């Protein structure tokens, strides 16, 4: 039995350790939940003004930037949307060219297209996640429908739809791309395009390099460079401003760095320290440490066969260390929730009832924290644009720095609610480390004796083949050892249970 959550070999993995959870019952429940969520959303669309549901504010900024790029390219990075000094075009010149395609449609039609594409991207991301985790088709469809219905009514997803943001599409693009088999010629290209639009996906290229996927990293990096070159050819002045004059590292271009909706380490540090400029040095130090530790955990997971978990560990690290991680950037909870549910199911299959309960409890907590709760604490409470982070007061369209901004004066529960997405992310980061580093310790022990558990033919955290090193010399030594050793007896039931879920076993070991 194997229980990897391999991204690179997910299809092959599914044939050997296919998850069958719930069957037709899960499919029916998932369909009902998805239908109720979709109907509720359609009813909300029909009974509320368009600006309350699908205002498309950010989409209008994209289009404004595209218009500037086509007609006044020298003003692309000095232009302010609708006179708001905190609202500028903050994407690459290549992105401005890409957004120009949207100018061909009336805004309402474009907003409808963007909403449908974003919803499809959400469902596709969850489907790919369960496919890579080895779920058979019926269970995968049921789980995808169930989580899609629940996640539709989370604050990051609702916020992304409301603003007309590209986050859901970029997430689906990266997950789809990096879920391709390693032998796919153009694996990494879509990630390079995503990085050419928004720079944060560049961290996935570092992940590819550290996991020794050099060709895929080269494809991603090369594609990213092509997007930069296209920008210089089509928009030379704007490209010089963005790349050579350093506008791309000016976090303040997006508004007030300490704003409530910036759920990153720099955001929370700015709010606590009380100064934008005074936060730069300590944030850089902490971001470097968190980035290195997060990437190390992602590499460890990948080396032990858990490449999808490694991918999501990289995404979580990017959300934490990025200077700006708006609330709608946290749509990455969608594939993350799929991974948590998978861990719970595998823990149950391994007979670890308590651990299964813990994983399911974590999934529930994630949903509660990120749910699009109505603003019931306000006298004008509505059902839309909610979320617990909105309990804390925020300055409208803030820019620069001002000691009078309400984010500097939070107290009591406001401190928790206003930073809740980031605090939840840090909690998930601790879970990732609690799973990854016991695997690292076990891996070091198993390198000393590759047949550490010869009684059942598998190592402590899964089948022996996931501990094989990629180098030919190490593989040769293992084959020689196997030839000299007698064949191990069939695995016992206890051994199968102990190896059924590396995530579950690692969590027990860490505890």
Beta strands, then each sheet from edge to edge (+ up, - down):
strand 1: 458-459
strand 2: 462-463
sheet 1: 1+ 2-
end
